[in-house]
Amino acid sequence: MGISYNPLFKLLIDRGLKKSDLKELVGISLPTLAKLTKGEPISGTTIEKLCRYFDCQPGDIMEYVKDAPKAKKGKK
């Protein structure tokens, strides 16, 4: 899976904000907002903007999620 931005989305809920509010409040683009929603990589500059706005550390807005182990194909 990789990076998850679920902590950011929880933070938004806790503060009564919507994902779309990030565009105005933090100054991120729609494509970046889409990347956050899809769990895709974003730039360090965007992470910095989010941390500055929320007065937090990167670990407060994102987390590493291990991939589930793949099942091995075996003979029956």
N, C-alpha and C positions, 0 to 999 in steps of 0.2 A: 504494500500500500504506500509506504513512504511517509510524507508529511501530511498531517491533518490540521485543519484550521478550526476544528470544533471548539477549542477553547476560546477562540475569537468570537465565534457565533454565540457561545454561552455568555460571554462578556457583553455582547450586544443586547441579548435578551435581558440580562440583569440590569442594564442601563436604559431599557425601554427604547432601543434603537432598532432600525431595520438595516438589512444589508445595503440597501440603496442609499441610506444615510451616509455611508462611508465615502461615497463619491464626493459629496458636498463638504462634509466635516473634515475629512482627512486629505482630500485632494487626490484621489486615485481615479483611474480611468475605468470605463465600462469593461474593456477586455481584462483588466487586472481583477476587477470584481468577479468576472466570470471564472478566472483562474482560481481565485480563492474558493468559490463555490464548488468547483470541480476537484479541488485538492491538488492543483498543478503548482509547479514552482513559481515563485514571484521574486522580484529583485530585492536585494538588501536595502535599497533606498526605500522601497515600499514598506518593508518590515520596520525600518527606522521611523517612517512617518506614522505608522500605526502605534509603535511604542511611544513615540513622542506625544501623540494625541491622548492615548489611554494612560500615560505615565506608568508604563510597565516594562517588563523584560520580554525578550522574544519567546521564552518558554511559557509566558502567560497567554500568548495568542496562538501558539502552534505546538504540535507535539509530533514525535517520531512514532509511527505505528509499524511494527514488524509485519512482514508478509506472512500469511499462514503457510505452514510447510506444505509443499506439493505432495500429493499422494504418489507413491512409486508404483509404476506399472509392473505388475508381476504376473507370473504364469499361474493359471488356475489348476 
